[in-house]
Each structure stands twice: as structure tokens, then as C-alpha cells.
């Protein structure tokens, strides 16, 4: 039986016999797997904001938001004919100190 099947069935006592070479291969595989998982942050779903919500979050007026768009400081995304801003873009913009906050 495959190890994954045993784990999915909830088997609690499993004995595995490995040669030294197999053990080291398994160790290396698990080490690489875990280190890659640690490197990749958990993906958080993007939160869309309307233009008004973005302006409120940035504490600016709608004309200022429009000007920043024209100056390529903060670009909205087009979605279904509407312009939206992503919360992550807004947070990055704030963290760079572009708004003077």
C-alpha cells in the first residue's frame, strides 16, 4: 500500500523500512519541500476597492486619485468596464510614503 493512502485512511501506526540511501533521499526531499513552503508566503486573496474606497483609504480627494493615475503614481485596474484599486497596491503605495501620510 502507498504511504499516502495509509495517511489518508488515518493509520496511526505505520512502520517503514528504508535503506540508508533511501532515508537520506527522503530527508533531502522533505528538507527542500519544507524550505520552499516557508519561502512562499501564504497567498491572501486580493481585495478590490472602488475609487471612492481607495480615496478614503488614502485620505485624499477623488481629483487627487485621478491625478495620481494620470501621473502613473497609482494605477487602477480595469474590471468589467470599471476602475478598481487593489488593497495591496494601496498598502504598498502608503508604505512607500508617496502620500505623505
C-alpha positions in Angstrom: 0.0 0.0 0.0 1.2 3.5 -0.8 2.2 5.7 2.2 -0.2 8.5 1.1 -3.1 6.0 1.2 -2.2 4.9 4.7 -2.0 8.5 5.9 -5.4 9.4 4.2 -7.0 6.4 5.9 -5.8 7.8 9.3 -3.5 4.9 10.1 -1.7 5.8 13.3 0.9 3.1 13.4 3.0 2.7 10.3 6.4 1.1 10.1 8.6 2.0 7.2 11.8 0.2 6.4 14.3 2.3 4.4 17.8 1.7 3.3 20.3 4.4 4.4 20.3 5.8 0.9 16.5 5.9 0.8 16.5 7.6 4.2 18.9 10.3 3.0 16.8 10.8 -0.2 13.6 11.2 1.9 15.4 13.6 4.3 16.6 15.8 1.4 13.2 15.8 -0.3 11.4 16.8 2.9 14.0 19.5 3.7 13.6 21.0 0.3 9.8 20.7 0.4 9.6 22.5 3.8 12.1 25.2 2.9 10.2 26.0 -0.2 6.9 26.1 1.7 8.5 28.5 4.2 9.8 30.8 1.4 6.4 31.2 -0.2 4.1 33.4 1.8 0.6 32.3 2.1 -1.4 33.9 -0.7 -4.0 36.3 0.5 -6.9 37.0 -1.9 -6.8 40.4 -3.4 -9.4 42.9 -2.0 -10.8 45.2 -4.7 -11.7 48.8 -3.7 -13.8 51.3 -5.6 -12.3 54.6 -6.5 -14.1 56.2 -3.5 -12.9 53.5 -1.1 -9.4 53.9 -2.4 -9.6 57.7 -1.9 -10.9 57.2 1.6 -8.2 54.7 2.5 -5.6 57.1 1.2 -7.3 60.1 2.8 -7.3 62.1 -0.4 -9.9 63.5 -2.7 -11.2 61.9 -5.9 -9.4 64.5 -8.1 -6.1 63.7 -6.3 -6.6 60.0 -7.0 -7.4 60.8 -10.7 -4.2 63.0 -10.9 -2.1 60.2 -9.4 -3.5 57.9 -12.1 -2.5 60.4 -14.8 1.0 60.8 -13.3 1.4 57.0 -13.2 1.8 57.1 -9.4 -1.1 54.7 -8.7 -2.8 52.9 -11.5 -6.3 51.4 -11.2 -7.2 48.0 -12.7 -10.0 47.8 -15.2 -12.5 45.1 -14.3 -15.7 44.8 -16.3 -15.6 48.4 -17.5 -15.0 49.7 -14.0 -11.8 51.0 -12.5 -10.9 49.4 -9.2 -7.9 49.6 -7.0 -6.4 46.6 -5.1 -5.9 46.9 -1.4 -2.4 45.5 -1.7 -1.5 48.3 -4.2 -2.9 50.9 -1.9 -0.9 49.5 1.1 2.3 49.4 -1.0 1.7 52.9 -2.1 1.2 54.1 1.5 4.3 52.1 2.8 6.4 53.9 0.2 5.4 57.2 1.7 4.0 58.6 -1.6 1.0 60.2 0.0 2.9 62.0 2.8 1.0 60.1 5.4 
